[in-house]
Amino acid sequence: MPEISEGARALALRCEARTNELARRMTRDSFARLPGYDRLPDEMKDVEIAATVRHGVRLFLRRALAPETGERGAMRLFRERAAQRAEEGMPLHLLLRSHALGMYVLWQALREVARPGDEAALVELADLLLEAQQGIVGAVAETYLDERSALETERRAQRRSLLRGLLDGTLPPDRLAAAPFGIDGPCLVLAVGVDGAGAPAPVADPGEGDVAARRRLRRVQTALDHCFGVEVPALLDVGTEPGRAIVPGAPEPPEDLARRLSRAAGATLRVAVVPAEGPGEVPEAARTAGEVLRVAAGCGLPPGLHRLDDVLLEYHLSRPGESGRRIAALLDPVADRPELLDTLRAHLAHGQDRRATATALGLHPNTVDNRLARIAERTGIDLATPRGTATALAALLLRETPEG
């Protein structure tokens, strides 16, 4: 810090006696001009803000009167108050304006006590004041934003925990009423996944990096909100399960929902939608939506918007159990030949049309015939009969059904 002249010290000393007066002027009169200040509690203005003002004035004058004493810990009160204001929800602009205005009122006080010949001292103290201002405002803004970020992270984590509990059926009834989702009546439950063989994958790829994954999920969330015209509570994490969402009010989903979400995700998505009469039915609807998504992918339906009625037979055939495990085992003889399973899946998805199946797989129709013959030979399932077709479809679906 540059050397402070005797004239500047004398001027600061004359102002020191007015510290309490300056605090009252700022908190009662000057700050009253700031938008929103009049809505702050009197206790905050008269006690906490006044104490912060006195600390700031004394800190500045101490730097002018005894600069060699140092300022270790001088910013602590400013940081503590900034964190407190952030937690209480005071707007950042009001907090920063109060600090800037406080500096201006202090400058006015220095001018008021100045005498003829103090011009150089005033300039010197103005330099010191401007230097102090950037340090204080920087510390206050940094602390405020850090605290708001921490609070927002905590709020999002709590919200996600409540949403996950609602979807899983683990949210206690007494917490359901306080859940911030606006769901007190009919709603839609969605399952969203990237199209692929078997069960749809998560909306974001765990290997693409945190920033890229967050950007992708944010785009999908924004598209989801726009599609329904409301904020849609959603869990679209990178993970092992497809995303899930709840749309309050049970609006009719747009038919191009999957296409719009796919465009946002940069990948082909499947979306399953199941209505729920109220919060109590959400967990079962969520399980059903996940199953509809899996079954639609497993039986080869093209990606898009899926409802239970679209896969009703396949859904029924895919129910697990002792008989289901025995049916699934019928395809064990070809489990080591994924190309045969892919051909069977495509053949059933295309109504057992060999040419359509060949086109979908990029094969010659004779190759499709040969593969289907090997399946029949190894498994004993006769795809030429309705019973064999139903058995093969059930076996495919049941092999992709998670145990439990």
WOMO-V29469 format. One record per residue. N is the residue number from 1. RES is the residue in one small letter. PHI is phi in degrees with one decimal (* if undefined). Layout:
# WOMO-V29469
N,RES,PHI ; N,RES,PHI
This chain:
# WOMO-V29469
1,m,* ; 2,p,-63.8 ; 3,e,-63.6 ; 4,i,-93.8 ; 5,s,-72.7 ; 6,e,-64.9 ; 7,g,-63.5 ; 8,a,-67.6 ; 9,r,-65.6 ; 10,a,-64.2 ; 11,l,-66.2 ; 12,a,-63.7 ; 13,l,-64.4 ; 14,r,-65.3 ; 15,c,-80.6 ; 16,e,-58.8 ; 17,a,-66.5 ; 18,r,-101.6 ; 19,t,-56.3 ; 20,n,-64.1 ; 21,e,-62.4 ; 22,l,-63.7 ; 23,a,-61.8 ; 24,r,-66.1 ; 25,r,-62.0 ; 26,m,-67.0 ; 27,t,-73.0 ; 28,r,-98.8 ; 29,d,-116.1 ; 30,s,-61.4 ; 31,f,-68.5 ; 32,a,-62.4 ; 33,r,-78.9 ; 34,l,-77.9 ; 35,p,-59.3 ; 36,g,91.7 ; 37,y,-64.5 ; 38,d,-65.8 ; 39,r,-89.6 ; 40,l,-75.0 ; 41,p,-60.3 ; 42,d,-59.2 ; 43,e,-61.9 ; 44,m,-64.3 ; 45,k,-69.7 ; 46,d,-80.4 ; 47,v,-110.9 ; 48,e,-72.4 ; 49,i,-67.3 ; 50,a,-60.6 ; 51,a,-65.7 ; 52,t,-66.0 ; 53,v,-62.4 ; 54,r,-59.4 ; 55,h,-61.6 ; 56,g,-64.9 ; 57,v,-63.5 ; 58,r,-64.2 ; 59,l,-63.0 ; 60,f,-64.9 ; 61,l,-66.0 ; 62,r,-64.4 ; 63,r,-64.6 ; 64,a,-76.4 ; 65,l,-84.4 ; 66,a,-143.2 ; 67,p,-61.8 ; 68,e,-74.6 ; 69,t,-75.2 ; 70,g,78.9 ; 71,e,-131.9 ; 72,r,-62.7 ; 73,g,77.4 ; 74,a,-66.1 ; 75,m,-86.3 ; 76,r,-58.9 ; 77,l,-64.9 ; 78,f,-60.6 ; 79,r,-67.7 ; 80,e,-61.6 ; 81,r,-66.1 ; 82,a,-63.5 ; 83,a,-64.5 ; 84,q,-64.0 ; 85,r,-63.6 ; 86,a,-64.8 ; 87,e,-64.5 ; 88,e,-81.5 ; 89,g,89.0 ; 90,m,-63.1 ; 91,p,-61.6 ; 92,l,-62.8 ; 93,h,-62.3 ; 94,l,-67.9 ; 95,l,-63.4 ; 96,l,-68.8 ; 97,r,-63.9 ; 98,s,-64.8 ; 99,h,-67.6 ; 100,a,-63.8 ; 101,l,-66.9 ; 102,g,-59.8 ; 103,m,-62.7 ; 104,y,-66.7 ; 105,v,-65.1 ; 106,l,-63.7 ; 107,w,-62.1 ; 108,q,-60.5 ; 109,a,-63.8 ; 110,l,-62.8 ; 111,r,-65.1 ; 112,e,-66.3 ; 113,v,-90.7 ; 114,a,-69.8 ; 115,r,-118.2 ; 116,p,-53.8 ; 117,g,95.5 ; 118,d,-92.3 ; 119,e,-59.6 ; 120,a,-64.2 ; 121,a,-64.8 ; 122,l,-61.9 ; 123,v,-60.9 ; 124,e,-62.2 ; 125,l,-71.7 ; 126,a,-63.4 ; 127,d,-59.5 ; 128,l,-63.9 ; 129,l,-66.9 ; 130,l,-65.3 ; 131,e,-64.5 ; 132,a,-66.0 ; 133,q,-61.2 ; 134,q,-65.1 ; 135,g,-68.2 ; 136,i,-68.6 ; 137,v,-62.0 ; 138,g,-62.7 ; 139,a,-64.5 ; 140,v,-65.6 ; 141,a,-63.3 ; 142,e,-61.5 ; 143,t,-64.6 ; 144,y,-58.3 ; 145,l,-66.1 ; 146,d,-61.7 ; 147,e,-66.3 ; 148,r,-62.8 ; 149,s,-63.3 ; 150,a,-64.5 ; 151,l,-65.2 ; 152,e,-67.9 ; 153,t,-62.0 ; 154,e,-65.0 ; 155,r,-63.7 ; 156,r,-64.4 ; 157,a,-63.6 ; 158,q,-64.7 ; 159,r,-63.7 ; 160,r,-65.5 ; 161,s,-63.9 ; 162,l,-64.0 ; 163,l,-65.7 ; 164,r,-63.4 ; 165,g,-64.1 ; 166,l,-64.8 ; 167,l,-69.9 ; 168,d,-86.0 ; 169,g,83.2 ; 170,t,-103.5 ; 171,l,-79.6 ; 172,p,-60.3 ; 173,p,-56.0 ; 174,d,-70.1 ; 175,r,-90.6 ; 176,l,-62.7 ; 177,a,-65.4 ; 178,a,-93.7 ; 179,a,-64.6 ; 180,p,-85.9 ; 181,f,-113.7 ; 182,g,66.8 ; 183,i,-106.9 ; 184,d,-128.8 ; 185,g,-157.8 ; 186,p,-59.5 ; 187,c,-155.2 ; 188,l,-110.3 ; 189,v,-112.0 ; 190,l,-113.0 ; 191,a,-119.9 ; 192,v,-129.1 ; 193,g,-149.5 ; 194,v,-75.9 ; 195,d,-64.8 ; 196,g,-170.6 ; 197,a,-67.1 ; 198,g,73.1 ; 199,a,-69.1 ; 200,p,-61.6 ; 201,a,-83.7 ; 202,p,-58.3 ; 203,v,-65.6 ; 204,a,-115.9 ; 205,d,-84.1 ; 206,p,-58.4 ; 207,g,-91.4 ; 208,e,-87.5 ; 209,g,98.7 ; 210,d,-61.6 ; 211,v,-65.2 ; 212,a,-62.4 ; 213,a,-64.8 ; 214,r,-63.9 ; 215,r,-64.5 ; 216,r,-63.3 ; 217,l,-64.7 ; 218,r,-65.2 ; 219,r,-64.8 ; 220,v,-66.1 ; 221,q,-61.7 ; 222,t,-61.9 ; 223,a,-63.4 ; 224,l,-62.4 ; 225,d,-61.6 ; 226,h,-67.3 ; 227,c,-62.0 ; 228,f,-105.7 ; 229,g,72.2 ; 230,v,-141.6 ; 231,e,-75.7 ; 232,v,-100.4 ; 233,p,-61.9 ; 234,a,-144.8 ; 235,l,-115.4 ; 236,l,-117.9 ; 237,d,-67.5 ; 238,v,-73.0 ; 239,g,178.0 ; 240,t,-96.5 ; 241,e,-113.3 ; 242,p,-59.9 ; 243,g,-71.7 ; 244,r,-136.9 ; 245,a,-152.3 ; 246,i,-126.6 ; 247,v,-107.1 ; 248,p,-62.2 ; 249,g,87.6 ; 250,a,51.2 ; 251,p,-70.8 ; 252,e,-71.4 ; 253,p,-70.3 ; 254,p,-63.8 ; 255,e,-64.0 ; 256,d,-95.3 ; 257,l,-56.3 ; 258,a,-63.0 ; 259,r,-66.1 ; 260,r,-67.4 ; 261,l,-69.6 ; 262,s,-63.0 ; 263,r,-62.5 ; 264,a,-68.1 ; 265,a,-82.7 ; 266,g,71.1 ; 267,a,-154.4 ; 268,t,-80.1 ; 269,l,-108.7 ; 270,r,-107.4 ; 271,v,-132.3 ; 272,a,-107.0 ; 273,v,-129.0 ; 274,v,-134.2 ; 275,p,-77.1 ; 276,a,-132.6 ; 277,e,-74.4 ; 278,g,-175.8 ; 279,p,-55.8 ; 280,g,-65.2 ; 281,e,-94.6 ; 282,v,-61.8 ; 283,p,-57.5 ; 284,e,-66.6 ; 285,a,-63.2 ; 286,a,-65.0 ; 287,r,-63.8 ; 288,t,-64.8 ; 289,a,-60.9 ; 290,g,-62.5 ; 291,e,-68.6 ; 292,v,-59.6 ; 293,l,-61.0 ; 294,r,-65.0 ; 295,v,-66.1 ; 296,a,-60.4 ; 297,a,-71.6 ; 298,g,-66.7 ; 299,c,-95.3 ; 300,g,84.5 ; 301,l,-63.8 ; 302,p,-64.0 ; 303,p,-57.2 ; 304,g,164.1 ; 305,l,-94.4 ; 306,h,-117.2 ; 307,r,-118.5 ; 308,l,-58.0 ; 309,d,-62.1 ; 310,d,-70.2 ; 311,v,-131.2 ; 312,l,-60.5 ; 313,l,-64.9 ; 314,e,-61.6 ; 315,y,-60.2 ; 316,h,-62.7 ; 317,l,-69.0 ; 318,s,-90.4 ; 319,r,-66.8 ; 320,p,-75.8 ; 321,g,144.5 ; 322,e,-62.3 ; 323,s,-66.5 ; 324,g,-62.2 ; 325,r,-64.7 ; 326,r,-69.1 ; 327,i,-66.4 ; 328,a,-59.1 ; 329,a,-67.2 ; 330,l,-60.5 ; 331,l,-94.9 ; 332,d,-56.4 ; 333,p,-61.7 ; 334,v,-114.6 ; 335,a,-63.3 ; 336,d,-88.6 ; 337,r,-123.8 ; 338,p,-58.5 ; 339,e,-67.1 ; 340,l,-71.8 ; 341,l,-64.7 ; 342,d,-63.5 ; 343,t,-67.1 ; 344,l,-62.1 ; 345,r,-61.2 ; 346,a,-67.0 ; 347,h,-63.2 ; 348,l,-69.2 ; 349,a,-66.4 ; 350,h,-104.3 ; 351,g,62.7 ; 352,q,60.2 ; 353,d,-90.3 ; 354,r,-62.8 ; 355,r,-72.3 ; 356,a,-64.3 ; 357,t,-64.3 ; 358,a,-62.0 ; 359,t,-62.6 ; 360,a,-62.5 ; 361,l,-96.2 ; 362,g,71.6 ; 363,l,-118.8 ; 364,h,-80.5 ; 365,p,-53.7 ; 366,n,-66.0 ; 367,t,-65.4 ; 368,v,-60.9 ; 369,d,-59.7 ; 370,n,-64.3 ; 371,r,-66.8 ; 372,l,-64.2 ; 373,a,-65.8 ; 374,r,-66.0 ; 375,i,-61.8 ; 376,a,-62.8 ; 377,e,-65.6 ; 378,r,-78.3 ; 379,t,-102.9 ; 380,g,80.9 ; 381,i,-86.9 ; 382,d,-92.8 ; 383,l,-73.4 ; 384,a,-83.0 ; 385,t,-113.9 ; 386,p,-57.5 ; 387,r,-64.6 ; 388,g,-65.5 ; 389,t,-62.3 ; 390,a,-63.7 ; 391,t,-65.8 ; 392,a,-64.7 ; 393,l,-62.9 ; 394,a,-61.9 ; 395,a,-63.3 ; 396,l,-60.4 ; 397,l,-65.2 ; 398,l,-69.1 ; 399,r,-66.7 ; 400,e,-100.2 ; 401,t,-90.4 ; 402,p,-61.6 ; 403,e,-71.2 ; 404,g,103.0
